[in-house]
Amino acid sequence: MSEEIKAGRFGIHGGQYIPETLMNAVIQLDKAYTHYKDDPRFNEELTQLFNEYAGRPSRLYYAKKMTEDLGGAKIYLKREDLNHTGSHKINNVLGQALLAKKMGKTRLIAETGAGQHGVATATAAALFGMECVVFMGEEDTKRQALNVYRMRLLGAEVIPVTTGTATLKDAVSEAMREWTRRIDDTHYCLGSVMGPHPFPTIVRDFQSVISREIRSQMLEAEGRLPDIVMACVGGGSNAIGTFYGFIPDKDVRLIGCEAAGRGVGTLETAATIAMGKLGIFHGMKSYFCQDEFGQIAPVYSISAGLDYPGIGPEHAYLHDIKRAEYVPVTDDEAVCAFEYLSKTEGIIPAIESAHAVAHAMKIAPDLSRDKIIVITISGRGDKDCAAIARYRGEDISE
Amino acid sequence: MSNIRKAFENGKAFIPFITCGDPDLETTKRIVREAVAAGADLIELGIPFSDPTAEGPVIQAANARALAGGVTTDKIFDLVRDLRHDVNVPMVFMTYANVVYSYGADRFIKTCAGIGIDGIILPDLPFEEKGEFDDVCRQYGVDLISLIAPTSDERIAMIAKEARGFIYLVSSLGVTGVRSEITTDIGSLVKIIRENTDVPVAVGFGISTPEQAAKMASLSDGAIVGSAIIRIMEQYGQDSPGHVGDFIRSMTAAVHTGRDGHRL
């Protein structure tokens, strides 16, 4: 096996389990990325897009009221919700769109769950003058109708996916199928740290701006590194972005919060580390929720963005070597955290991010006041208001 | 020598693809026997997967119907055991890497060898990743079938040199499904493959008519047809075996033209 392929492995995880039709496409992408990632002009352009267009650096906000209310560790929020388009997804998308443009591609395709990645991709396509097609599970187009409208407003075509469970995994499958149909002019702008190599590495690198900023902002604010950084995990892009710069700092605990849906042990869950086993799917070897014959399980979470039966290969590896901890958070806990952060700090988090807030609410009170937790608020919660109202029995229209 | 070679011994081969358990395994058995009676040279049996990313809508739906009917890998192994009482043509499995991996590659492939499965096609397992499966396949004498695509370009030689059983040449970009026209220059691809191996080449993806099958087989060593058969199964359900048999007869007649004396 060549070194190049080994580079796409995280322990035993990762790899390139895709149809032969796509192999040259991912090899070309890998070559282009390897070239541009160290190109000063590419990085200058990307930094300028991050700062001038996306509004970076995002704030590291000291959540004073939440800290006092919970009575334990000091809590900071990394405000990715304040980015242009309202989530961390823009970091990866600007990087990939710029890369695709350098590669001569004129068309972006993407999958989306909650719609955050789809909106970010549609935005970058508008900015770069590229064609854009977004695949979204039909179930999610209903849960996130506002984001469907936003994508269309930005000039993208949104294709509802009706196969399988009509959620994120089916949107990924359909985007992969579309890529095999049309490769020449099309870049598949994958939204998370998953899929075949080099996507998990590319997406991680573009998202790692989150941990670079946390580090410098924390050093400035507190003169030291945090004790814990935490984020929600579906595929795991905001989490790996939050973790990556701290992996060598063994004293910084890394905690990923998985969507447990109605609870670990029920059939309605998406907690992959808690429930999954080793498998091969969507281009990668990693952990997946599946039955005894390897059929992928129809997972469930209130959060369309975490409603995925797998986890990125680097997370699987960080779990294996025990460098990061992964904990399940239920729908109910996430909804309570969604309401809590809104009332306590005046910040409405995405329901995805609320999973991380919920776990912080569990552990912060038991930590001493000299400990510091950073929670990445991966996105804003406006998109979720109607769904949360429905969860609480209030039928409001968007 | 690979048992799969038998399928290509008498000239061009016709290879039907059948999703196991659609609509139920008893029907699958009858369809396979009809296919053999109609002159099929090799049978490609699909083990359904929940998320078949290389398939178009027709085979995706067949996978979903079969799984909804309760089909499992173990039940399909039993189906093959039963078929092997009287079916002598080579048979291969087509499924996805996770179906084999989750069963345990060693356990899965050892079982295949024991029940008379001659090869395995895994469309999401490219050359670079085949090692951990291929080593086991070689150990048990099951051929891991290599796929070559219109986009393979300089990869063709590398893949062809290590190919065993037969080479599955993907006719077109995209996923499985009926196509009105196949625009890829199949002849050129086959020429490059032949410069690197004497393993037979069969063309699949998009073939639905006897004319297309005859043309693809004339440019290679055989034609593979899936979606067009699955559509008949979708339409007729438990009554489909006879209809599938008629369809395969029309295909084998076109593909086998020019054989010295019809084998059947």
Interface residues (C-beta under 8 A of the other chain):
Chain A: M1 S2 I5 G15 Q16 Y17 I18 P19 E20 T21 L22 M23 N24 A25 T163 G164 K169 D170 S173 M176 R177 T180 R181 R182 I183 K277 L278 G279 I280 F281 H282 G283 F288 Q290 E292 F293 G294 Q295 I296
Chain B: F49 S50 D51 T53 A54 G56 P57 Q60 A64 L67 T72 T73 D74 Y96 A97 N98 V99 V100 Y101 S102 Y103 P123 D124 L125 P126 F127 E128 E129 G131 L147 I148 A149 P150 T151 S152 D153 R155 I159 V170 L173 G174 V175
